[in-house]
Amino acid sequence: MQYIFLSHDIEWHKQGPSIEHILERKDRFDKRDISDLISNKPYYCIPEYIELEEKFNVKSTFFFRTLYEKGDFRDYKNDISELLQGGWEVGLHLDPLSVYDLEKIKKEKYDLETITKTKILSNRVHYLNFVNDLPRKLKELGFVYDSSIRKTKTEITAEEMGYEKIDGIVEFPVTLMDAYLLTAMKIPENKLISVIENTLNIGRKLNGDFNIITLLWHGEVLKMKGGRMYGKILEFLTCQDDVKICRGIDIAKLLERI
C-alpha cells in the first residue's frame, strides 16, 4: 500500500497579501480570480480545499502558524473549527526561529490549542527549518510527529519517502511539494501527474507493499498556475488501487501498531 500523507501549510494570514503583491504576480492567476481584489481573496483557499477533499472523500492535515508577519492567527478560528468538526487534522506550523527555544515552541503550541480546544500532536516548521534537537523538544511537549525534513529541492529520491523515528518522534520527510516541483524542478503544469505517478512507482519498487509519500500543497496555491492542478491530482490518486490518502496522525498511529 502507498500511504499518501496529504497536507497543507497555511503560510499567509487570512487577509492575504496586499493588492500590490498580488498584482505583481498576476501572471500566476486566471483573470477571473483577480478581477475584484477588494472582495476576492485569491490566497484564501480553505473552503475550496474542503470542497475538493469532500468530493474525493479524503481528509488531510492543515498546519497553521501562530506568528504571522501581519494579521492574527485567531482570524482562522472559524476555519479551524470547521476543519476539526469535519474530520480534518490541525497541526502547528512552527515559526523557523522558535525551533531553538523550547519555551517558544511551548507557547506556539499552547496558543494554537486555545483555538482548537484539542491537543496539537503534529508539527511542520515554516521554511522546513529543521534542527537536530527539534524532535527531542517536540517529544517533551507531547507532539507525536513532525514533517520538516527535505534533503534536496531539485529531485525526488527514495530518501524523501517513508519515515524515521528520531528521539521518540515520527519524522515524515516531505516527498512532493508544490513549490519545489513548480519552481526548483521547473515541472510544467501538464507534467505534474506524470511526476506523481513516477514517484508512486519509485515507492512501489522501493518498499513494496508499504510506503509513505508526504504531499505538501500549500494553502494559498489552489488558484495559481500549477497549484490549480490539486483536484486533478486527487482524482488521479483516488483511482489507484494501492493508494490510501490519510492525515498525518492516521499514519503515525498506524506505525505505532506495526
SELOVO-434348 format. One line per 10 residues: their letters; for each residue z, x, y of N, C-alpha, C, O. Coordinates in Angstrom, 2 decimals. Layout:
<rs>
A) Z:X:Y:Z:X:Y:Z:X:Y:Z:X:Y  ...
</rs>
This chain:
<rs>
MQYIFLSHDI) 0.00:0.83:-1.20:0.00:0.00:0.00:0.00:0.87:1.26:0.74:1.86:1.34  -0.82:0.51:2.21:-0.84:1.17:3.51:0.00:0.33:4.47:-0.41:-0.77:4.86  1.16:0.83:4.85:2.02:0.11:5.79:1.65:0.53:7.22:1.67:1.71:7.55  1.32:-0.44:8.04:0.99:-0.19:9.43:2.20:-0.58:10.29:2.54:-1.75:10.40  2.82:0.43:10.89:3.89:0.17:11.86:3.20:-0.09:13.19:2.67:0.82:13.83  3.20:-1.35:13.61:2.47:-1.81:14.79:3.42:-1.82:15.98:4.49:-2.42:15.93  3.01:-1.15:17.09:3.95:-1.01:18.20:3.25:-0.98:19.54:2.06:-0.70:19.65  4.05:-1.29:20.58:3.57:-1.30:21.96:4.64:-0.71:22.87:5.81:-1.09:22.78  4.25:0.21:23.72:5.16:0.74:24.74:4.88:0.02:26.06:3.73:-0.02:26.51  5.91:-0.53:26.67:5.76:-1.21:27.95:6.05:-0.20:29.04:7.21:0.04:29.40
EWHKQGPSIE) 5.00:0.39:29.57:5.13:1.54:30.47:5.41:1.15:31.92:6.12:1.86:32.63  4.86:0.03:32.34:4.96:-0.37:33.75:5.97:-1.49:33.92:6.18:-2.29:33.00  6.59:-1.55:35.09:7.43:-2.70:35.41:6.56:-3.95:35.48:5.33:-3.84:35.55  7.18:-5.12:35.46:6.43:-6.36:35.25:5.40:-6.63:36.34:4.35:-7.21:36.06  5.68:-6.23:37.57:4.73:-6.48:38.65:3.49:-5.59:38.55:2.47:-5.86:39.17  3.60:-4.52:37.75:2.47:-3.64:37.57:2.24:-2.74:38.77:3.01:-2.77:39.73  1.18:-1.94:38.72:0.89:-1.02:39.82:0.34:-1.75:41.04:0.10:-2.96:41.00  0.16:-1.01:42.10:-0.37:-1.59:43.33:-1.82:-2.01:43.16:-2.51:-1.55:42.25  -2.28:-2.88:44.05:-3.68:-3.28:44.03:-4.57:-2.05:44.22:-5.64:-1.95:43.60  -4.14:-1.12:45.06:-4.93:0.09:45.30:-5.08:0.90:44.01:-6.16:1.41:43.72
HILERKDRFD) -4.00:1.01:43.26:-4.02:1.74:41.98:-5.04:1.10:41.03:-5.83:1.81:40.40  -5.03:-0.21:40.94:-5.94:-0.90:40.03:-7.39:-0.74:40.48:-8.27:-0.48:39.66  -7.63:-0.90:41.78:-8.99:-0.80:42.28:-9.57:0.60:42.11:-10.78:0.76:41.94  -8.71:1.61:42.14:-9.18:2.97:41.88:-9.64:3.14:40.44:-10.36:4.08:40.11  -9.22:2.22:39.57:-9.57:2.27:38.16:-10.36:1.03:37.74:-10.34:0.64:36.58  -11.03:0.42:38.68:-11.69:-0.87:38.43:-12.75:-0.80:37.34:-13.06:-1.81:36.71  -13.31:0.39:37.11:-14.34:0.52:36.08:-13.78:0.32:34.68:-14.54:0.15:33.72  -12.46:0.33:34.55:-11.85:0.12:33.23:-11.81:-1.37:32.85:-11.58:-1.70:31.68  -12.03:-2.23:33.81:-11.83:-3.67:33.60:-13.13:-4.45:33.72:-14.08:-4.02:34.38  -13.14:-5.63:33.07:-14.18:-6.61:33.37:-13.89:-7.18:34.76:-12.74:-7.29:35.17
KRDISDLISN) -14.94:-7.54:35.46:-14.79:-8.02:36.83:-13.87:-9.23:36.92:-13.10:-9.37:37.87  -13.95:-10.10:35.93:-13.14:-11.33:35.99:-11.64:-11.03:35.94:-10.84:-11.81:36.46  -11.25:-9.91:35.33:-9.83:-9.58:35.20:-9.24:-9.00:36.48:-8.02:-8.95:36.63  -10.09:-8.57:37.39:-9.57:-8.02:38.65:-10.15:-8.77:39.85:-10.14:-8.26:40.97  -10.64:-9.99:39.61:-11.25:-10.76:40.69:-10.21:-11.31:41.66:-10.51:-11.54:42.84  -8.99:-11.52:41.18:-7.92:-12.06:42.04:-6.63:-11.31:41.73:-5.84:-11.75:40.90  -6.43:-10.20:42.41:-5.27:-9.35:42.12:-4.02:-9.81:42.85:-2.96:-9.18:42.72  -4.12:-10.88:43.62:-2.92:-11.46:44.22:-2.14:-12.26:43.18:-0.92:-12.17:43.11  -2.86:-13.04:42.39:-2.19:-13.87:41.37:-2.36:-13.31:39.96:-1.56:-13.62:39.07  -3.37:-12.49:39.74:-3.64:-11.95:38.42:-3.04:-10.55:38.29:-3.20:-9.72:39.18
KPYYCIPEYI) -2.35:-10.31:37.18:-1.72:-9.01:36.93:-2.32:-8.42:35.64:-1.80:-8.68:34.55  -3.39:-7.65:35.75:-4.08:-7.19:34.55:-3.29:-6.23:33.68:-3.64:-6.02:32.52  -2.20:-5.63:34.22:-1.38:-4.73:33.41:-0.30:-5.48:32.62:0.33:-4.91:31.73  -0.08:-6.74:32.96:0.94:-7.53:32.27:0.26:-8.35:31.17:-0.42:-9.33:31.45  0.45:-7.93:29.92:-0.32:-8.48:28.80:0.55:-9.03:27.67:0.02:-9.39:26.62  1.85:-9.09:27.86:2.72:-9.51:26.75:2.34:-10.88:26.21:2.27:-11.04:24.99  2.08:-11.90:27.05:1.69:-13.20:26.48:0.42:-13.12:25.63:0.33:-13.79:24.60  -0.54:-12.30:26.05:-1.78:-12.16:25.28:-1.52:-11.44:23.95:-2.13:-11.78:22.93  -0.62:-10.46:23.96:-0.27:-9.80:22.70:0.38:-10.80:21.74:0.05:-10.83:20.56  1.27:-11.60:22.26:1.93:-12.61:21.42:0.89:-13.55:20.81:0.92:-13.85:19.61
ELEEKFNVKS) -0.03:-14.01:21.65:-1.06:-14.95:21.18:-1.92:-14.33:20.09:-2.20:-14.97:19.07  -2.35:-13.08:20.30:-3.19:-12.42:19.31:-2.45:-12.20:18.00:-3.00:-12.42:16.92  -1.22:-11.76:18.09:-0.47:-11.45:16.86:-0.10:-12.73:16.11:-0.04:-12.72:14.88  0.13:-13.80:16.83:0.35:-15.08:16.16:-0.93:-15.53:15.45:-0.87:-16.08:14.35  -2.06:-15.31:16.08:-3.35:-15.68:15.49:-3.54:-15.00:14.14:-4.03:-15.62:13.20  -3.15:-13.74:14.05:-3.35:-12.98:12.81:-2.07:-12.91:11.96:-2.03:-12.20:10.96  -1.05:-13.65:12.37:0.19:-13.78:11.59:0.84:-12.42:11.33:1.24:-12.11:10.20  0.95:-11.62:12.39:1.62:-10.33:12.27:2.67:-10.23:13.37:2.63:-10.95:14.37  3.61:-9.32:13.15:4.66:-9.05:14.14:4.73:-7.54:14.39:4.45:-6.75:13.49  5.10:-7.16:15.59:5.12:-5.76:15.99:6.44:-5.43:16.66:7.33:-6.27:16.77
TFFFRTLYEK) 6.54:-4.19:17.11:7.71:-3.73:17.86:7.29:-3.41:19.30:6.30:-2.72:19.53  8.05:-3.93:20.26:7.82:-3.65:21.67:8.94:-2.74:22.18:10.12:-3.08:22.09  8.56:-1.58:22.73:9.53:-0.64:23.28:9.57:-0.81:24.80:8.55:-0.64:25.48  10.75:-1.13:25.33:10.93:-1.37:26.76:11.72:-0.24:27.40:12.72:0.23:26.86  11.25:0.19:28.57:12.01:1.14:29.37:13.15:0.42:30.09:13.11:-0.80:30.27  14.17:1.17:30.48:15.19:0.62:31.38:15.14:1.31:32.73:15.82:0.89:33.67  14.35:2.37:32.84:14.22:3.13:34.09:12.76:3.16:34.51:12.00:4.04:34.11  12.38:2.19:35.32:11.03:2.17:35.87:11.04:2.78:37.27:12.03:2.67:38.00  9.93:3.42:37.64:9.86:4.06:38.95:10.03:3.03:40.07:10.67:3.30:41.09  9.46:1.87:39.87:9.63:0.76:40.79:9.84:-0.49:39.95:9.34:-0.57:38.83
GDFRDYKNDI) 10.58:-1.44:40.47:10.83:-2.65:39.70:12.05:-2.51:38.81:12.64:-1.44:38.69  12.42:-3.61:38.18:13.64:-3.69:37.39:13.30:-4.18:35.99:12.59:-5.17:35.83  13.81:-3.49:34.98:13.52:-3.89:33.61:14.03:-5.29:33.31:13.53:-5.95:32.40  15.01:-5.75:34.06:15.55:-7.10:33.84:14.52:-8.19:34.15:14.69:-9.34:33.75  13.47:-7.83:34.86:12.39:-8.79:35.11:11.73:-9.23:33.81:11.08:-10.27:33.76  11.90:-8.43:32.76:11.33:-8.76:31.45:12.27:-9.60:30.59:12.00:-9.81:29.41  13.36:-10.08:31.15:14.35:-10.80:30.36:13.75:-11.95:29.57:14.00:-12.08:28.37  12.95:-12.79:30.21:12.37:-13.94:29.52:11.37:-13.50:28.45:11.32:-14.10:27.37  10.60:-12.47:28.74:9.66:-11.95:27.74:10.40:-11.42:26.51:10.02:-11.69:25.38  11.46:-10.67:26.77:12.25:-10.12:25.66:12.86:-11.23:24.83:12.86:-11.16:23.60
SELLQGGWEV) 13.38:-12.25:25.48:13.97:-13.38:24.75:12.91:-14.07:23.89:13.17:-14.42:22.74  11.72:-14.28:24.46:10.65:-14.93:23.70:10.24:-14.08:22.50:10.03:-14.61:21.41  10.14:-12.79:22.69:9.77:-11.90:21.59:10.80:-11.96:20.46:10.44:-12.11:19.29  12.06:-11.84:20.82:13.11:-11.85:19.79:13.18:-13.19:19.07:13.34:-13.23:17.84  13.06:-14.26:19.80:13.11:-15.58:19.17:11.92:-15.81:18.25:12.01:-16.55:17.27  10.79:-15.15:18.58:9.59:-15.32:17.76:9.51:-14.37:16.58:8.57:-14.46:15.79  10.47:-13.46:16.45:10.49:-12.57:15.29:9.94:-11.18:15.54:9.82:-10.39:14.61  9.61:-10.86:16.80:9.21:-9.50:17.12:10.44:-8.61:17.25:11.56:-9.11:17.43  10.25:-7.31:17.16:11.34:-6.36:17.36:11.27:-5.79:18.76:10.18:-5.55:19.29  12.42:-5.56:19.37:12.51:-4.91:20.67:13.27:-3.61:20.51:14.38:-3.59:19.98
GLHLDPLSVY) 12.66:-2.52:20.97:13.30:-1.21:20.91:13.37:-0.59:22.29:12.85:-1.14:23.26  14.01:0.57:22.37:14.18:1.28:23.63:13.06:2.30:23.82:12.72:3.05:22.91  12.49:2.32:25.03:11.51:3.34:25.41:12.25:4.31:26.35:12.22:4.18:27.57  12.89:5.26:25.73:13.84:6.13:26.42:13.16:6.99:27.48:12.06:7.49:27.28  13.84:7.14:28.61:13.33:8.00:29.67:13.23:9.44:29.17:14.14:9.90:28.47  12.16:10.15:29.51:11.99:11.51:28.97:13.07:12.50:29.39:13.29:13.50:28.70  13.75:12.25:30.50:14.82:13.15:30.92:16.16:12.80:30.27:17.08:13.62:30.27  16.26:11.61:29.70:17.53:11.19:29.07:17.77:11.86:27.73:18.89:11.85:27.24  16.72:12.43:27.12:16.86:12.99:25.78:17.87:14.13:25.73:18.38:14.45:24.66  18.17:14.75:26.86:19.05:15.91:26.90:20.52:15.54:27.05:21.39:16.41:26.99
DLEKIKKEKY) 20.80:14.25:27.24:22.16:13.84:27.61:22.56:12.61:26.81:22.00:11.53:26.99  23.52:12.78:25.93:23.97:11.68:25.07:24.42:10.47:25.89:24.13:9.34:25.52  25.11:10.71:26.97:25.62:9.60:27.78:24.49:8.81:28.44:24.60:7.60:28.61  23.43:9.49:28.82:22.29:8.78:29.41:21.59:7.91:28.37:21.18:6.79:28.67  21.45:8.42:27.16:20.87:7.62:26.08:21.75:6.40:25.82:21.26:5.28:25.68  23.05:6.64:25.75:24.00:5.56:25.50:23.89:4.47:26.56:23.92:3.28:26.25  23.76:4.88:27.82:23.66:3.91:28.91:22.37:3.11:28.83:22.38:1.89:29.03  21.25:3.78:28.54:19.99:3.05:28.43:20.04:2.04:27.28:19.56:0.91:27.42  20.63:2.44:26.16:20.77:1.53:25.02:21.63:0.34:25.41:21.28:-0.81:25.11  22.75:0.61:26.06:23.64:-0.47:26.48:22.95:-1.41:27.47:23.07:-2.63:27.35
DLETITKTKI) 22.23:-0.85:28.42:21.56:-1.68:29.42:20.55:-2.62:28.78:20.48:-3.79:29.15  19.78:-2.11:27.83:18.81:-2.98:27.17:19.50:-4.03:26.32:19.03:-5.16:26.22  20.62:-3.66:25.71:21.36:-4.62:24.88:21.99:-5.73:25.70:22.29:-6.80:25.16  22.19:-5.51:27.00:22.68:-6.61:27.84:21.64:-7.71:27.96:21.98:-8.85:28.26  20.37:-7.36:27.74:19.29:-8.35:27.77:19.04:-8.92:26.38:18.91:-10.13:26.22  18.98:-8.06:25.38:18.63:-8.52:24.03:19.76:-9.28:23.35:19.53:-10.14:22.50  21.00:-8.96:23.74:22.18:-9.55:23.08:22.22:-9.21:21.59:22.92:-9.87:20.82  21.49:-8.20:21.20:21.50:-7.71:19.82:21.51:-6.19:19.87:21.19:-5.59:20.89  21.88:-5.56:18.76:21.90:-4.11:18.70:20.47:-3.56:18.73:19.59:-4.04:18.02  20.25:-2.55:19.55:18.97:-1.86:19.58:19.01:-0.76:18.52:19.87:0.12:18.55
LSNRVHYLNF) 18.07:-0.82:17.58:18.06:0.09:16.43:16.93:1.10:16.47:16.89:2.02:15.66  16.00:0.92:17.41:14.79:1.75:17.40:14.53:2.36:18.76:14.93:1.82:19.79  13.84:3.51:18.74:13.57:4.23:19.97:12.22:4.93:19.90:11.78:5.39:18.84  11.59:5.01:21.07:10.47:5.94:21.27:10.61:6.50:22.67:10.77:5.75:23.63  10.55:7.81:22.80:10.71:8.45:24.10:9.42:8.34:24.90:8.33:8.56:24.38  9.54:7.99:26.17:8.41:7.96:27.08:7.76:9.34:27.13:8.45:10.36:27.20  6.43:9.38:27.08:5.65:10.62:27.02:5.88:11.40:25.72:5.51:12.57:25.62  6.50:10.74:24.73:6.78:11.40:23.44:7.52:12.72:23.63:7.21:13.72:22.98  8.49:12.72:24.53:9.24:13.94:24.83:10.34:14.15:23.80:11.53:13.97:24.09  9.94:14.52:22.60:10.88:14.73:21.50:11.53:16.10:21.63:10.86:17.10:21.91
VNDLPRKLKE) 12.85:16.16:21.42:13.58:17.43:21.35:14.34:17.48:20.04:14.65:16.44:19.45  14.64:18.67:19.58:15.13:18.84:18.21:16.45:18.14:17.93:16.67:17.69:16.80  17.34:18.02:18.93:18.62:17.39:18.64:18.64:15.90:18.98:19.69:15.27:18.96  17.47:15.33:19.29:17.43:13.91:19.60:17.86:13.04:18.41:18.66:12.13:18.61  17.37:13.29:17.19:17.81:12.44:16.07:19.33:12.42:15.89:19.90:11.37:15.61  19.97:13.57:16.06:21.43:13.61:15.93:22.09:12.69:16.95:23.01:11.94:16.62  21.62:12.75:18.18:22.17:11.89:19.23:21.92:10.42:18.92:22.82:9.58:19.06  20.70:10.11:18.49:20.37:8.71:18.18:21.23:8.18:17.04:21.71:7.04:17.09  21.43:9.00:16.01:22.26:8.59:14.88:23.69:8.31:15.33:24.31:7.34:14.90  24.21:9.15:16.19:25.57:8.98:16.70:25.72:7.66:17.45:26.80:7.07:17.47
LGFVYDSSIR) 24.64:7.19:18.07:24.69:5.96:18.86:24.25:4.71:18.09:24.17:3.62:18.65  23.98:4.88:16.80:23.71:3.71:15.97:22.25:3.33:15.80:21.95:2.26:15.28  21.35:4.18:16.24:19.92:3.92:16.01:19.59:4.14:14.53:20.27:4.89:13.83  18.54:3.47:14.07:18.09:3.60:12.69:16.84:4.48:12.60:16.71:5.29:11.69  15.93:4.31:13.57:14.71:5.11:13.52:14.20:5.44:14.91:14.58:4.83:15.91  13.31:6.45:14.93:12.68:6.91:16.15:11.19:7.11:15.86:10.80:7.29:14.71  10.37:7.06:16.91:8.94:7.30:16.75:8.43:8.03:17.98:7.79:7.43:18.84  8.73:9.32:18.07:8.45:10.08:19.28:7.73:11.39:19.01:7.68:12.26:19.88  7.16:11.55:17.83:6.52:12.81:17.47:5.01:12.63:17.35:4.53:11.69:16.73  4.27:13.54:17.95:2.82:13.63:17.76:2.46:15.09:17.93:2.64:15.65:19.01
KTKTEITAEE) 1.95:15.70:16.88:1.74:17.15:16.89:0.48:17.57:17.64:0.40:18.68:18.15  -0.51:16.69:17.70:-1.75:17.02:18.38:-2.33:15.78:19.04:-2.13:14.66:18.57  -3.04:15.98:20.15:-3.67:14.87:20.85:-5.13:14.68:20.45:-5.74:13.66:20.78  -5.70:15.65:19.77:-7.15:15.69:19.62:-7.68:15.43:18.22:-8.89:15.43:18.01  -6.80:15.20:17.25:-7.27:14.90:15.90:-6.23:14.10:15.15:-5.05:14.06:15.52  -6.68:13.47:14.09:-5.79:12.68:13.24:-5.67:13.41:11.91:-6.65:13.58:11.19  -4.47:13.84:11.59:-4.25:14.61:10.38:-3.16:13.95:9.53:-2.49:13.01:9.95  -3.02:14.48:8.33:-2.00:13.97:7.42:-0.60:14.14:7.99:0.30:13.37:7.65  -0.41:15.15:8.86:0.91:15.37:9.45:1.35:14.22:10.34:2.55:14.04:10.59  0.39:13.43:10.82:0.72:12.33:11.72:0.96:11.02:10.98:1.06:9.96:11.60
MGYEKIDGIV) 1.06:11.08:9.66:1.30:9.88:8.84:2.65:9.97:8.15:3.33:10.99:8.21  3.03:8.88:7.50:4.24:8.86:6.71:5.49:8.84:7.57:5.53:8.19:8.61  6.51:9.56:7.12:7.79:9.61:7.83:8.55:10.84:7.37:8.21:11.46:6.36  9.57:11.16:8.11:10.54:12.15:7.65:11.92:11.71:8.11:12.05:10.93:9.06  12.92:12.19:7.44:14.29:11.86:7.82:14.93:13.09:8.42:15.01:14.14:7.78  15.39:12.95:9.66:15.98:14.08:10.39:17.37:13.68:10.87:17.52:12.75:11.66  18.38:14.37:10.39:19.76:14.11:10.80:20.13:12.63:10.67:20.83:12.06:11.51  19.65:12.03:9.59:20.01:10.64:9.31:19.15:9.61:10.00:19.37:8.41:9.82  18.17:10.03:10.78:17.26:9.12:11.48:15.88:9.18:10.83:15.35:10.26:10.57  15.30:8.01:10.57:13.92:7.96:10.10:13.00:8.21:11.29:13.12:7.56:12.33
EFPVTLMDAY) 12.09:9.16:11.14:11.15:9.52:12.22:9.74:9.16:11.78:9.23:9.71:10.80  9.11:8.25:12.52:7.73:7.87:12.26:6.82:8.59:13.27:6.85:8.25:14.46  6.02:9.55:12.85:5.08:10.17:13.79:4.02:9.16:14.22:3.65:8.27:13.45  3.55:9.30:15.44:2.53:8.39:15.96:1.16:8.82:15.41:0.67:9.91:15.73  0.57:7.98:14.59:-0.70:8.31:13.95:-1.88:8.01:14.87:-2.74:8.85:15.10  -1.90:6.79:15.37:-3.02:6.30:16.19:-2.49:5.77:17.51:-1.66:4.86:17.53  -2.96:6.34:18.61:-2.54:5.87:19.93:-3.78:5.66:20.80:-4.68:6.50:20.83  -3.82:4.53:21.48:-4.98:4.21:22.30:-5.34:5.35:23.26:-6.51:5.74:23.35  -4.35:5.88:23.98:-4.63:6.90:24.99:-5.28:8.14:24.39:-6.23:8.67:24.96  -4.78:8.60:23.26:-5.34:9.79:22.64:-6.73:9.51:22.06:-7.63:10.33:22.19
LLTAMKIPEN) -6.89:8.36:21.42:-8.19:8.01:20.85:-9.27:7.94:21.93:-10.36:8.49:21.77  -8.94:7.25:23.02:-9.95:6.96:24.04:-10.14:8.09:25.04:-11.22:8.25:25.60  -9.09:8.87:25.27:-9.15:9.91:26.31:-9.28:11.31:25.70:-10.29:11.98:25.90  -8.27:11.73:24.96:-8.29:13.09:24.41:-9.40:13.27:23.37:-10.09:14.29:23.36  -9.55:12.27:22.50:-10.58:12.38:21.44:-11.92:11.82:21.87:-12.94:12.04:21.21  -11.92:11.07:22.99:-13.16:10.50:23.54:-13.91:9.64:22.53:-15.14:9.72:22.42  -13.16:8.82:21.79:-13.79:7.91:20.83:-14.40:6.73:21.59:-13.68:6.06:22.34  -15.69:6.46:21.43:-16.28:5.29:22.09:-15.66:4.00:21.56:-15.21:3.93:20.42  -15.64:2.99:22.41:-15.06:1.71:22.01:-15.64:1.20:20.71:-14.91:0.69:19.85  -16.95:1.32:20.55:-17.59:0.75:19.35:-17.37:1.59:18.10:-17.85:1.22:17.02
KLISVIENTL) -16.65:2.71:18.22:-16.35:3.55:17.05:-14.88:3.46:16.64:-14.48:4.09:15.65  -14.08:2.71:17.36:-12.65:2.67:17.08:-12.35:2.15:15.68:-11.52:2.71:14.97  -13.03:1.09:15.28:-12.77:0.53:13.94:-13.11:1.55:12.86:-12.38:1.67:11.88  -14.18:2.29:13.04:-14.56:3.31:12.06:-13.50:4.40:11.96:-13.19:4.88:10.86  -12.93:4.78:13.10:-11.87:5.80:13.10:-10.64:5.29:12.36:-10.02:6.02:11.59  -10.29:4.04:12.60:-9.13:3.45:11.92:-9.40:3.34:10.42:-8.52:3.60:9.60  -10.62:2.96:10.06:-10.98:2.90:8.64:-10.88:4.28:7.99:-10.37:4.41:6.88  -11.36:5.30:8.67:-11.26:6.66:8.14:-9.80:7.10:7.99:-9.45:7.80:7.05  -8.96:6.67:8.94:-7.54:7.00:8.86:-6.90:6.35:7.64:-6.11:6.98:6.94  -7.25:5.11:7.38:-6.76:4.44:6.18:-7.19:5.19:4.93:-6.40:5.35:3.99
NIGRKLNGDF) -8.41:5.64:4.91:-8.92:6.36:3.74:-8.20:7.69:3.54:-7.95:8.10:2.41  -7.88:8.37:4.65:-7.08:9.61:4.54:-5.74:9.30:3.89:-5.29:10.02:3.00  -5.11:8.22:4.34:-3.82:7.82:3.79:-3.90:7.45:2.33:-3.00:7.78:1.55  -4.97:6.78:1.95:-5.14:6.40:0.54:-5.26:7.63:-0.35:-4.68:7.68:-1.44  -6.01:8.61:0.11:-6.18:9.84:-0.68:-4.91:10.68:-0.68:-4.59:11.34:-1.67  -4.19:10.64:0.44:-3.01:11.48:0.59:-1.82:10.97:-0.20:-1.22:11.72:-0.97  -1.50:9.72:-0.01:-0.26:9.18:-0.58:-0.47:8.02:-1.55:0.50:7.38:-1.96  -1.71:7.76:-1.90:-1.97:6.76:-2.93:-1.46:5.38:-2.58:-1.94:4.75:-1.63  -0.50:4.92:-3.35:-0.03:3.53:-3.23:1.00:3.31:-2.14:1.40:2.18:-1.89  1.44:4.38:-1.47:2.45:4.20:-0.42:2.21:5.16:0.73:2.37:6.37:0.59
NIITLLWHGE) 1.81:4.61:1.86:1.59:5.44:3.04:1.96:4.65:4.28:1.90:3.42:4.28  2.36:5.35:5.33:2.75:4.70:6.59:1.88:5.26:7.71:1.77:6.47:7.89  1.27:4.35:8.45:0.46:4.71:9.62:1.06:4.00:10.82:1.19:2.78:10.83  1.43:4.76:11.84:2.02:4.19:13.05:0.93:4.02:14.10:0.27:4.98:14.51  0.74:2.79:14.54:-0.28:2.43:15.52:0.40:2.04:16.83:1.16:1.08:16.88  0.11:2.79:17.88:0.65:2.52:19.21:-0.47:2.05:20.13:-1.40:2.80:20.42  -0.36:0.80:20.58:-1.31:0.23:21.53:-0.50:-0.17:22.75:0.26:-1.14:22.70  -0.66:0.54:23.84:0.20:0.36:25.00:0.14:-1.07:25.55:-0.87:-1.76:25.46  1.26:-1.47:26.13:1.39:-2.84:26.61:0.42:-3.22:27.69:0.15:-4.40:27.89  -0.12:-2.23:28.41:-0.94:-2.51:29.59:-2.44:-2.43:29.36:-3.20:-2.72:30.28
VLKMKGGRMY) -2.90:-2.06:28.15:-4.31:-1.73:27.98:-5.16:-2.88:27.44:-6.37:-2.71:27.26  -4.57:-4.01:27.19:-5.26:-5.07:26.47:-6.51:-5.59:27.20:-7.44:-6.07:26.56  -6.53:-5.48:28.52:-7.69:-5.95:29.28:-8.59:-4.80:29.73:-9.54:-5.02:30.48  -8.29:-3.59:29.29:-9.10:-2.43:29.66:-10.15:-2.14:28.60:-10.02:-2.56:27.45  -11.18:-1.41:28.99:-12.18:-0.97:28.03:-11.49:-0.13:26.95:-10.66:0.73:27.25  -11.84:-0.40:25.73:-11.18:0.27:24.61:-9.94:-0.48:24.19:-9.83:-0.89:23.03  -9.01:-0.68:25.10:-7.80:-1.43:24.79:-8.08:-2.86:24.38:-7.33:-3.44:23.59  -9.15:-3.43:24.91:-9.51:-4.82:24.60:-9.98:-4.99:23.15:-10.21:-6.11:22.71  -10.13:-3.89:22.42:-10.53:-3.95:21.01:-9.37:-4.31:20.10:-9.55:-4.41:18.89  -8.19:-4.51:20.66:-7.00:-4.74:19.83:-7.18:-5.91:18.87:-6.81:-5.82:17.70
GKILEFLTCQ) -7.74:-7.01:19.36:-7.97:-8.16:18.48:-8.88:-7.83:17.32:-8.63:-8.26:16.19  -9.94:-7.07:17.58:-10.86:-6.65:16.52:-10.16:-5.73:15.52:-10.42:-5.78:14.32  -9.26:-4.90:16.04:-8.50:-4.01:15.15:-7.61:-4.82:14.22:-7.56:-4.56:13.02  -6.91:-5.81:14.78:-6.09:-6.68:13.93:-6.93:-7.42:12.91:-6.55:-7.56:11.75  -8.08:-7.90:13.34:-8.97:-8.61:12.42:-9.37:-7.71:11.26:-9.37:-8.14:10.10  -9.71:-6.46:11.57:-10.09:-5.52:10.52:-8.93:-5.22:9.59:-9.08:-5.25:8.37  -7.76:-4.92:10.15:-6.62:-4.53:9.33:-6.15:-5.67:8.43:-5.79:-5.44:7.27  -6.14:-6.88:8.94:-5.64:-8.00:8.15:-6.61:-8.42:7.05:-6.26:-9.24:6.20  -7.81:-7.86:7.05:-8.78:-8.14:5.98:-8.70:-7.11:4.85:-9.39:-7.23:3.84  -7.86:-6.09:5.02:-7.72:-5.05:3.99:-6.68:-5.48:2.96:-5.55:-5.80:3.31
DDVKICRGID) -7.07:-5.49:1.70:-6.18:-5.97:0.64:-4.94:-5.11:0.47:-3.90:-5.61:0.04  -5.03:-3.83:0.81:-3.91:-2.92:0.57:-3.19:-2.55:1.86:-2.53:-1.51:1.92  -3.30:-3.37:2.90:-2.66:-3.10:4.18:-1.62:-4.16:4.49:-1.88:-5.36:4.37  -0.44:-3.72:4.88:0.63:-4.63:5.31:1.08:-4.20:6.70:1.51:-3.06:6.90  0.99:-5.10:7.67:1.37:-4.81:9.05:2.82:-5.21:9.26:3.22:-6.33:8.91  3.61:-4.31:9.83:5.06:-4.52:9.92:5.60:-4.06:11.27:4.96:-3.30:12.01  6.79:-4.55:11.57:7.62:-3.96:12.63:8.22:-2.66:12.08:8.33:-2.49:10.87  8.60:-1.78:12.96:9.18:-0.53:12.51:10.44:-0.72:11.69:10.64:-0.04:10.69  11.28:-1.65:12.11:12.56:-1.86:11.41:12.35:-2.34:9.98:13.16:-2.04:9.10  11.26:-3.08:9.74:10.96:-3.55:8.38:10.68:-2.38:7.45:11.14:-2.35:6.31
IAKLLERI) 9.91:-1.41:7.94:9.58:-0.24:7.11:10.80:0.65:6.94:11.03:1.19:5.86  11.59:0.81:7.99:12.82:1.62:7.89:13.76:1.03:6.85:14.37:1.77:6.07  13.89:-0.28:6.82:14.77:-0.92:5.83:14.19:-0.81:4.42:14.93:-0.66:3.45  12.86:-0.87:4.33:12.22:-0.68:3.03:12.50:0.72:2.50:12.76:0.89:1.31  12.45:1.72:3.37:12.72:3.09:2.94:14.14:3.27:2.47:14.40:4.12:1.61  15.07:2.50:3.00:16.46:2.59:2.56:16.61:2.16:1.10:17.52:2.60:0.40  15.69:1.30:0.65:15.80:0.76:-0.73:15.04:1.60:-1.74:15.19:1.42:-2.95  14.21:2.52:-1.23:13.39:3.34:-2.15:14.22:4.50:-2.70:13.71:5.30:-3.49
</rs>
